[in-house]
Amino acid sequence: MNLTHIEHIGIAVKSIDEAKSYYEDVLGLECYAIEEVEDQKVKTAFFMVGQTKIELLEATSDESPVAKFIEKKGQGVHHIAFAVDDVNKSLKEAENKGIKLIDKEKRKGAEGLNIGFLHPKFTLGVLTEFCEKQ
């Protein structure tokens, strides 16, 4: 597996509109994109910090994994995403090393990336995402 850099850090929030003011007004960052990922039942907002992105995640349904995360743990860091050359290959390598997968194969994520998640019970409690540019 070839991790090239941290692609983004995902942060679960109740409201992107409310959270944006902290990132823009307090930290001085600029939101450069807002997008809804319907199949994941989430709305996202992105900010750049150097070469790393911050992704705010707002649930668009009570059935969203983000809604369930906030209900259980509250707002905060949801996942860390690593850029890889090949999501499917990286998922398979992790599985071969005993890691349970959430995604057996890559799927479409925000910003047109291919993504795949590892189960946090097997990654020291950190939901881990692999991302690949098309």
C-alpha positions in Angstrom: 0.0 0.0 0.0 1.4 3.4 -0.9 0.0 6.2 1.2 1.1 9.5 -0.4 -0.3 12.1 2.0 -3.2 12.9 4.2 -6.0 13.7 1.7 -8.3 15.2 4.3 -9.6 15.1 7.8 -13.4 14.6 8.1 -15.2 16.5 10.8 -18.9 15.7 11.7 -21.0 18.8 12.3 -24.7 19.3 13.0 -24.8 22.3 10.6 -22.3 23.3 7.9 -23.6 26.8 7.9 -22.9 27.2 11.7 -19.5 25.4 11.5 -18.3 27.4 8.5 -18.2 30.6 10.6 -15.6 29.1 12.9 -13.4 27.9 10.1 -13.8 31.2 8.1 -14.1 33.9 10.8 -11.9 32.5 13.5 -9.3 30.4 11.6 -9.3 32.5 8.4 -9.9 29.6 6.0 -11.9 29.8 2.9 -14.6 27.3 2.0 -13.9 26.4 -1.6 -16.6 23.8 -2.2 -19.9 22.6 -0.9 -21.5 19.4 -2.3 -24.0 16.8 -1.4 -23.2 13.1 -1.8 -26.7 11.6 -2.0 -25.8 7.9 -1.6 -23.9 8.7 1.6 -26.7 11.0 2.9 -24.2 13.8 3.6 -23.5 17.3 2.6 -19.8 18.3 2.6 -17.8 21.6 2.8 -14.1 21.8 2.1 -11.3 24.0 3.3 -7.6 23.9 2.4 -4.8 24.1 5.1 -1.5 23.8 3.3 -1.8 20.7 1.2 -4.4 19.0 3.4 -8.2 19.5 3.3 -10.7 19.8 6.1 -14.0 18.2 5.2 -17.1 19.2 7.2 -19.8 16.5 7.1 -23.4 17.3 7.7 -26.0 14.5 7.7 -28.9 14.9 5.2 -30.9 12.1 6.8 -31.3 10.6 10.3 -30.2 7.3 8.7 -26.8 8.8 7.7 -23.7 7.3 9.2 -22.7 10.9 10.1 -26.1 11.4 12.0 -25.5 8.2 13.9 -21.9 9.3 14.7 -23.1 12.6 16.1 -25.8 11.0 18.1 -23.3 8.6 19.7 -20.2 10.7 20.0 -21.2 14.3 19.3 -19.6 16.7 16.8 -15.9 16.2 16.1 -13.3 14.3 14.1 -15.1 11.7 12.1 -12.3 10.2 10.0 -8.9 10.6 8.5 -8.4 10.0 4.8 -5.2 9.0 3.1 -4.4 9.4 -0.6 -3.5 6.2 -2.3 -2.7 5.2 -5.8 -5.2 2.4 -6.0 -8.1 2.1 -3.5 -9.1 -1.5 -4.3 -5.5 -2.6 -4.0 -5.1 -0.8 -0.7 -8.4 -2.2 0.7 -7.3 -5.7 -0.3 -3.9 -5.3 1.4 -5.5 -4.0 4.6 -7.9 -7.0 4.6 -5.1 -9.4 4.0 -3.5 -8.0 7.2 -6.6 -8.7 9.2 -8.4 -5.4 9.0 -12.2 -5.6 8.6 -13.5 -3.4 5.7 -16.5 -1.3 5.5 -16.1 -1.2 1.7 -14.9 -4.3 -0.2 -14.5 -2.2 -3.4 -14.1 1.5 -4.1 -17.1 3.8 -4.5 -17.6 7.4 -5.5 -17.1 10.1 -2.9 -17.1 13.8 -2.7 -14.9 15.8 -5.2 -15.1 12.9 -7.7 -12.7 10.8 -5.7 -12.9 7.0 -5.4 -13.0 6.0 -1.8 -13.1 3.1 0.6 -13.3 2.8 4.4 -11.7 0.5 7.0 -13.7 -0.4 10.1 -12.7 1.6 13.1 -12.9 -1.4 15.5 -9.8 -2.7 13.6 -7.9 0.6 13.3 -7.5 1.7 16.9 -10.9 3.5 16.9 -10.0 5.8 13.9 -12.3 5.5 10.9 -9.8 5.4 8.1 -10.6 6.2 4.4 -8.5 5.6 1.3 -8.9 8.1 -1.5 -7.8 7.9 -5.1 -8.1 10.5 -7.9 -9.7 9.2 -11.1 
